[in-house]
Amino acid sequence: MSNTIPKEVLVVEDEPLVRMVAADALADHGIMAWEASDAGEALHVLDQHPDIGLVFTDVNMPGEMDGLDLAHEVHQRRPDVSLIVTSGAVAVRDEELPDDGTFLPKPYPTERLVRLVSAKLDN
């Protein structure tokens, strides 16, 4: 991926403040961050924005699909999209995630999130 293409990330988190902090941290580092509050909204945003290269999702969310289900659905629809899954309630092994998905336990320092996202987008 060349540096002329804007890097876009979708942050999926049902807690508005947590979602905003993550999106703002990414934006502060030049990474365009779209936001969604649940899996249904996330899939809609993903369909609308083909330049999204990574989905960062919480596991625990309201609705029919949790973050793990969303990660698998995103991988089915867009295998080119990298995945980072987070949770403060459950631990997820990377092997449980599709493709080269990564688990980032909560609470996480925003610097760690930005480094992880940047590394995955540059890969």
C-alpha positions, -999 to +999 in steps of 0.1 A: +000+000+000+015+034-010+014+063+014-007+083-011-037+062-003-055+075+029-055+049+057-090+043+069-101+023+099-136+014+113-139+016+151-168-005+163-176+001+200-210+006+218-196+029+245-196+063+228-167+078+249-144+048+244-152+048+206-145+086+204-112+083+223-100+055+200-112+073+168-096+106+179-063+089+187-061+074+153-072+107+136-044+125+155-020+102+137-034+108+103-056+077+101-092+083+090-115+067+115-151+058+108-173+049+138-201+024+144-219+015+176-229-021+166-222-048+141-251-039+118-240-003+116-204-015+111-213-037+081-232-008+065-203+016+070-179-010+056-201-013+025-201+025+020-163+029+024-142+006+003-110+023+015-114+009+050-084-014+055-089-024+091-118-030+116-112-025+153-141-040+172-151-046+208-163-082+215-193-072+237-220-053+218-257-051+217-276-067+188-276-100+170-239-101+163-210-096+188-175-085+178-163-120+172-192-127+148-185-093+132-149-102+127-158-134+109-184-117+088-160-089+078-134-116+068-161-133+047-171-101+029-138-083+027-108-107+033-085-078+025-095-060+057-073-065+088-089-071+122-082-061+157-106-073+185-107-058+220-125-067+252-122-060+289-145-089+298-132-119+278-097-129+265-096-140+229-067-160+215-054-147+181-061-183+168-098-178+174-098-148+151-101-150+113-069-147+092-042-126+110-066-110+135-051-096+167-066-093+202-059-061+222-071-064+259-088-035+275-079-011+290-053-004+263-031+027+260-041+046+229-005+047+218-005+009+217-037+010+196-022+035+171+010+014+168-009-018+162-032-002+136-003+015+118+017-018+117-013-037+103-022-010+077+015-009+065+017-046+062 
